[in-house]
Each structure stands twice: as structure tokens, then as C-alpha cells.
Amino acid sequence: MEQPVHPFSELFAQLGLAEDEASIRSFIATHAPLPEGMRLEEAPFWTPAQAQLLREERLEDADWIVVIDQLNVAMHATPQS
């Protein structure tokens, strides 16, 4: 049985953040890049509840892991000028 693949916007909604494309791009532009070696859920801008959601979903290898991994990559990438 395949795990469902959630769109990026649904992850942002789960985190209680604006989920439209412009808001997602703005969030990433504002907070990226994270320092090398910093786990996504350790970033200082998350609320405790947001960090816990990210941590639990990663540890459980839940169906959100694909999109969380995509966010992790985006947050560690150096923005293009």
C-alpha cells in the first residue's frame, strides 16, 4: 500500500502557516538557509508545537515525511540571487 503524498501547502496548513504559494515562498526566503547540520525541527522560528509535529512525523516516518524532506532541502538551500 502506497503512502499518500501531501502537497507542500498541506504541510504549511498543518503547521498553522499560510499555505498559498506566495506565502510559502516568502517563508522559505525569510528563514533559509538553515545552518549546515541543523535539523529542520531545531530551527528557532518554529513554535514548540510546530517543532514537535515535524519531529514526530520524521521519527514515525509518517506519510508526511516526503514533504517534510522537501521542506528540509528547501530550508538548507542557499537562496538564488
ChimeraX attribute file (.defattr): number of C-alpha atoms within 10 A of each C-alpha:
attribute: neighborCount
match mode: 1-to-1
recipient: residues
	/A:1	3
	/A:2	5
	/A:3	10
	/A:4	10
	/A:5	11
	/A:6	14
	/A:7	11
	/A:8	18
	/A:9	17
	/A:10	16
	/A:11	17
	/A:12	19
	/A:13	12
	/A:14	13
	/A:15	17
	/A:16	11
	/A:17	15
	/A:18	15
	/A:19	17
	/A:20	13
	/A:21	11
	/A:22	9
	/A:23	14
	/A:24	16
	/A:25	12
	/A:26	11
	/A:27	15
	/A:28	17
	/A:29	15
	/A:30	11
	/A:31	13
	/A:32	17
	/A:33	16
	/A:34	20
	/A:35	12
	/A:36	8
	/A:37	7
	/A:38	11
	/A:39	14
	/A:40	20
	/A:41	20
	/A:42	14
	/A:43	14
	/A:44	11
	/A:45	10
	/A:46	14
	/A:47	12
	/A:48	11
	/A:49	11
	/A:50	17
	/A:51	17
	/A:52	14
	/A:53	15
	/A:54	21
	/A:55	17
	/A:56	14
	/A:57	14
	/A:58	17
	/A:59	10
	/A:60	10
	/A:61	11
	/A:62	13
	/A:63	15
	/A:64	20
	/A:65	19
	/A:66	18
	/A:67	17
	/A:68	22
	/A:69	13
	/A:70	11
	/A:71	17
	/A:72	18
	/A:73	15
	/A:74	17
	/A:75	22
	/A:76	19
	/A:77	15
	/A:78	12
	/A:79	12
	/A:80	5
	/A:81	3
